[in-house]
Structures are given as C-alpha cells and as structure tokens.
C-alpha cells in the first residue's frame, strides 16, 4: 500500500488558498481514478482505491497544516506503511508558479506541514513540490500562502492539479521521475 497525502487546511474558508494545492491535487486524483467518497479517518479525510493495480490511500489531514504529521502517522501505523511509501503533495514557495518537482527528503524550507510530518514520521518521504512562487519578502509569506490564487494563476494551478491526476498511474508504479516529466510536459504544452 502507498499513502498519498495532500497538505492543506480544512474548511471552506481555506479551500482555494495557495497552501491548499495539495488538497486540490488529492481530490483530482481520487475523482479521476474513481475512488469512493471520503471518510473521516486518521484525523483526516481518507479515500482508498486502486491505481494501476496499486492500493493507494489518499489522505487530507484535518488537523490544520501545522499538525499534519499526526494524521500521516496515524495512517502509517494503522496500515504499517513504511516511510518510503509516503508521497506528500504540497505548495512550494521556492519554485515558480506552474513548475513541478519531486524529491525525497531534504530541508523543509519553513513549511510547517512538512515540519510536522518530519517530526512525527521521519524525513525520507517523497515530496511532490507544486510551485506557487514567492511573494518577494519573507514578511509577506503567511498572507501569500493563506490567500486565493490570483485569477492569472488559475490556469497554471489547474494544469498542475490535472496533470497530477492524469499521470498518477506512473507515480503508483514507482516511476516518480517519469511522473514529474509527464506532468511538467503537460503543463508546458497547455501554456
């Protein structure tokens, strides 16, 4: 089994925020691959389904960003899933809007959701880094990530989300590099 986590904050107030792009990606993947409706589980909302023969738990922590690790740890413990089978979709300030990168481990760059997962579960999990760009000064970061995408960013946001769903089979098969390449090509082709 694999656990794919989308980071975000629960509630309609936060639904379209930049910080919630992980939730958006997880929703699109579940919808595109006909996963059943969400259930409250593991201090979050969970959907279990199959992509290319691989059982996948899609998880959106309901603990708010700063405590996401509690939800991930609960799911990992229940299913006895090792850290290398965890993939986290999240917003990334240090990548330009519409750019898409994958890595395993590394620093957290001030991302409180990643910090919480690292504290509760360890650091060597796969990260799907969805670029939202930087507001220019660190004092503006909180307001920036906790605001809706600008209208001019909607197409790039949607392309990252839809590309993630379209090529999720590659990620399920363990072809993370090819997944990154295909999603990036999808984004570029749509521009």
Protein Blocks (a to p, Z undefined) as FASTA:
>chain_A
ZZddddddedjklmmgmklmmmmmmmmmmmmnopacdddeehiacddddeehiacddddd
fkbjklmmmmmmmmmmmnopafklpccddddfkbcehiacddeehiekopaklmmmmmmn
ojkbccddddebjahiaklmmmmmmpccdfklmmmmmmmmmmmmmmmmmmmnopamlmmm
mmmmmmmmmZZ
